[in-house]
Amino acid sequence: MCRLELVGLEKTYGSKKQEKRAVQNLTADFAHGVYGLLGENGAGKTTLMRMIVGILKPTQGQITCDGIPIEQLGGVYRSLLGYLPQDFGYYKEFSAVRFLNYIAALKAIEPDTAKERIEQLLETVGLTEERNKKLKTFSGGMLRRIGIAQALLNEPEILIMDEPTAGLDPRERVRFRNIISALGKDRIVILSTHIVSDIEYIADQIMIMKQGRLIQTGMPTQILEPVAGCVWNCIVSVKTAEELNAAYAVSNLRNYNGNGAISAGTCEEQVELRIVSKEKPHPDAVAVEPVLEDAYLYYYI
């Protein structure tokens, strides 16, 4: 199993007068396991992943695999990688099996090995029956599953996946999470997303990015520790709910009729709020146990 290290990584764009720092002084260490990279759109996640796979060159800093800079490893490093970008290219007229055979050839996988591997992966992503259908007929979710399959063709030791569940329905998301959880036992899996539920149950380590910086990293329990005592539940009037929603980070809001059910919209309608705040947001607010979604909001306050 390999080890991946990022030291003082930076990526800037533009001139000095209009410089944009997409990634800033980022240092991280990856061994085997699933790493969930969380951050809002524009936080620098995609830029970071493109540097890890060698598509972008860092402005500053270094990426090493087992202590050797990845640019020195060249093709050896690329053979260790599996990559699913946000938008991966494909030929619309190709069938699923033809496309995977094409990718296998690009990765220099022996034909007999490729054939066996493709059949396994089509079953894994639930596309065996669609193996001979053209990709232009596939839904967005089906294309995403083909993308996951092509990333796994060479049985990579480092698997990089950028927003891999985009377009997947709830059942497909569960299938995907189970696949990734199993894969993380003996390889590095780095999964980028802005959807907390994608990694809540499978990530061994969570990394939160904000404005190009890594602002928090650790096991899920470590990420939640600072948030204890900062998540509140309260039931208030609609007017008060509007005021609280404007003043605080609200992670959940629902109408409430006194029995825990959604209100029919009477004049006595109340609203139940879940609020992330370091201070008690309302006299009737009660502290509750935080979950990862609360933590995500907490670090972005």
C-alpha positions in Angstrom: 0.0 0.0 0.0 1.3 3.4 -0.9 1.4 6.7 1.0 0.5 10.0 -0.5 1.8 13.3 1.0 1.0 16.9 0.1 3.3 19.6 1.5 2.7 23.3 1.3 0.6 22.9 -1.8 -0.6 26.1 -3.6 -2.2 26.9 -6.9 -2.7 30.4 -8.1 -4.2 31.8 -11.3 -3.9 35.1 -13.1 -1.4 38.0 -12.8 -0.1 39.3 -9.5 -2.5 42.3 -9.6 -5.5 39.9 -10.1 -4.2 36.8 -8.5 -6.6 34.1 -7.5 -5.4 31.5 -4.9 -7.4 28.4 -5.6 -5.5 26.3 -3.1 -3.5 27.8 -0.2 -0.6 26.3 1.8 -2.3 22.9 2.0 -0.5 20.0 3.8 -2.0 16.5 4.1 -1.0 12.9 4.5 -3.0 9.9 3.1 -2.6 6.2 3.9 -5.2 3.6 3.1 -8.8 4.4 3.9 -11.6 6.6 2.7 -11.0 10.4 2.9 -14.1 12.6 2.5 -13.2 16.1 1.1 -16.0 18.5 2.0 -16.5 22.0 0.9 -18.9 24.3 -0.9 -18.6 24.9 -4.6 -15.5 27.0 -5.3 -13.7 25.9 -2.1 -10.8 24.5 -4.2 -11.6 20.8 -4.1 -11.5 20.1 -7.8 -8.2 22.1 -8.2 -6.7 20.0 -5.4 -7.7 16.8 -7.0 -6.5 17.8 -10.4 -3.1 18.5 -8.9 -3.1 15.1 -7.1 -3.7 13.2 -10.4 -1.1 15.3 -12.2 -3.4 17.3 -14.5 -2.4 20.6 -12.9 1.0 21.5 -11.7 1.2 23.2 -8.3 2.4 26.8 -8.2 4.2 25.9 -5.0 4.7 22.9 -2.8 5.1 19.2 -3.6 3.1 15.9 -3.9 5.0 12.7 -3.1 4.1 9.0 -3.3 6.1 6.9 -1.0 8.5 9.8 -0.6 9.1 10.3 -4.3 7.8 13.4 -6.2 5.0 12.3 -8.5 6.5 14.1 -11.5 9.6 11.8 -11.1 7.4 8.7 -11.0 5.7 9.6 -14.2 3.9 6.6 -15.7 4.5 4.5 -12.6 2.4 6.9 -10.6 -0.3 7.1 -13.3 -0.6 3.3 -13.2 -1.5 3.6 -9.5 -4.3 6.1 -10.2 -8.0 5.8 -10.8 -9.8 9.1 -11.5 -13.4 10.1 -11.9 -13.6 13.8 -12.7 -16.8 15.8 -12.4 -17.3 15.7 -16.2 -15.6 12.8 -17.8 -15.4 12.4 -21.6 -17.0 9.6 -23.5 -18.0 8.6 -27.0 -21.8 8.7 -27.3 -21.9 6.1 -30.0 -19.9 3.6 -27.9 -21.8 0.9 -26.0 -20.9 0.5 -22.3 -18.7 -2.5 -22.9 -17.0 -1.0 -25.9 -16.2 2.2 -23.9 -14.7 0.2 -21.0 -12.6 -1.8 -23.4 -11.4 1.4 -25.0 -10.4 2.8 -21.6 -8.7 -0.5 -20.7 -6.6 -0.3 -23.8 -5.6 3.3 -22.9 -4.5 1.9 -19.5 -2.5 -0.9 -21.2 -4.6 -3.6 -19.5 -4.2 -7.0 -21.1 -7.3 -8.0 -23.2 -8.1 -11.2 -21.2 -7.7 -9.3 -17.9 -9.8 -6.4 -19.2 -12.6 -8.7 -20.3 -12.9 -10.3 -16.9 -12.5 -7.0 -15.1 -15.2 -5.3 -17.2 -17.7 -8.0 -16.5 -17.1 -7.7 -12.8 -17.4 -4.0 -12.8 -20.6 -3.9 -14.9 -22.1 -6.1 -12.3 -20.8 -4.0 -9.4 -22.3 -0.8 -10.8 -25.5 -2.5 -11.9 -25.2 -2.2 -15.6 -24.8 -5.8 -16.8 -28.1 -5.7 -18.7 -27.2 -2.4 -20.4 -23.7 -3.5 -21.4 -24.5 -3.3 -25.1 -26.6 -0.1 -25.1 -25.1 3.1 -26.5 -24.0 5.6 -24.0 -26.1 8.3 -25.6 -29.2 6.5 -24.4 -27.9 6.4 -20.7 -29.4 8.6 -18.0 -27.1 10.9 -16.0 -27.0 8.4 -13.2 -26.1 5.5 -15.5 -23.3 7.6 -17.0 -22.0 8.3 -13.5 -21.9 4.6 -12.8 -19.9 4.0 -16.0 -17.5 6.7 -14.9 -17.1 4.9 -11.6 -16.4 1.6 -13.5 -13.7 3.1 -15.7 -12.0 4.6 -12.7 -11.7 1.1 -11.2 -10.5 -0.8 -14.3 -6.9 -0.9 -13.4 -7.5 -1.8 -9.7 -5.9 1.5 -8.6 -4.1 1.9 -5.3 -5.1 5.6 -5.3 -8.7 6.3 -6.3 -9.7 10.0 -6.8 -13.4 10.8 -7.2 -14.8 14.3 -7.8 -18.5 14.7 -7.0 -19.1 11.0 -7.9 -22.7 10.8 -6.9 -23.9 13.7 -9.0 -27.0 12.4 -10.9 -27.5 9.3 -8.8 -30.8 8.4 -7.3 -31.1 7.4 -3.6 -30.7 3.7 -4.3 -27.7 4.3 -6.5 -26.1 6.5 -3.8 -26.4 3.7 -1.3 -24.9 1.2 -3.8 -22.1 3.7 -4.4 -21.3 4.2 -0.7 -21.1 0.5 -0.1 -18.7 0.0 -3.0 -16.5 2.9 -1.8 -16.5 1.6 1.8 -15.2 -1.8 0.7 -12.6 -0.3 -1.6 -11.1 1.8 1.2 -9.8 -1.2 3.1 -6.6 -1.6 1.0 -6.2 1.6 -0.9 -6.4 5.4 -0.7 -9.8 6.7 -1.7 -10.3 10.5 -1.8 -13.9 11.5 -2.4 -14.8 15.1 -3.0 -18.3 16.4 -2.4 -20.5 19.2 -1.1 -23.1 16.6 -0.1 -22.5 15.6 3.5 -24.5 12.4 3.5 -22.2 11.0 0.8 -19.4 10.6 3.3 -21.1 10.7 6.7 -21.1 6.9 7.1 -18.1 5.8 5.1 -15.3 8.3 5.6 -12.4 7.2 7.9 -11.1 10.8 7.7 -13.0 14.0 6.9 -11.2 17.1 5.4 -13.1 20.4 5.2 -11.9 23.0 2.7 -12.9 26.7 2.7 -11.5 29.3 0.3 -8.7 27.1 -0.8 -7.6 26.2 2.7 -7.9 23.0 4.7 -9.6 24.3 7.8 -10.4 21.0 9.6 -9.3 17.4 9.3 -9.8 14.3 11.4 -12.0 11.3 12.1 -15.8 12.0 12.2 -15.8 12.0 16.0 -12.9 14.5 16.0 -14.8 16.8 13.6 -17.8 16.7 15.8 -16.1 17.4 19.1 -15.9 21.3 18.8 -19.5 21.4 17.7 -20.8 19.8 21.0 -23.0 22.4 22.7 -23.5 24.5 19.6 -26.5 22.8 18.0 -30.0 23.8 19.2 -33.6 22.7 18.7 -36.6 25.0 19.3 -40.2 25.4 18.3 -41.3 29.0 17.6 -43.8 31.0 15.8 -43.5 31.6 12.0 -42.4 35.3 12.6 -39.8 34.3 15.2 -38.6 31.5 12.8 -38.0 34.1 10.1 -36.0 36.2 12.4 -33.9 33.3 13.6 -33.4 32.0 10.1 -32.0 35.4 9.1 -29.7 35.7 12.1 -28.3 32.1 12.5 -27.2 29.1 10.5 -30.3 26.9 10.3 -29.6 23.3 9.4 -33.3 22.2 9.4 -36.7 23.8 9.3 -40.1 22.3 9.3 -43.7 23.2 10.1 -45.0 21.8 13.3 -48.5 21.2 14.6 -47.8 20.0 18.2 -47.8 16.3 17.3 -44.6 16.3 15.4 -46.4 16.3 12.1 -46.4 18.9 9.4 -48.9 21.6 10.1 -52.0 22.1 8.0 -51.2 25.8 8.0 -53.5 27.1 10.7 -53.1 30.6 12.3 -51.4 28.8 15.3 -48.8 27.3 13.1 -45.4 26.9 14.6 -42.0 26.0 13.1 -39.3 23.6 14.4 -35.8 24.8 13.9 -32.4 23.1 14.2 -29.8 25.9 14.6 -26.0 25.9 14.7 -24.8 28.6 17.0 -22.1 29.1 19.6 -24.6 31.0 21.7 -28.1 30.0 22.7 -30.2 31.4 19.9 -33.6 31.6 21.7 -34.7 31.2 25.4 -36.6 28.0 24.5 -33.8 26.4 22.6 -32.6 23.1 23.8 -29.1 21.7 23.1 -29.0 18.5 21.0 -26.3 16.1 19.7 -24.6 17.4 16.6 -24.3 15.4 13.3 -21.9 15.9 10.5 -24.2 18.3 8.6 -24.3 20.5 11.7 -20.4 20.4 11.9 -20.2 21.4 8.2 -22.3 24.5 8.9 -20.4 25.2 12.1 -17.0 25.5 10.3 -18.6 27.7 7.6 -20.1 30.2 10.1 
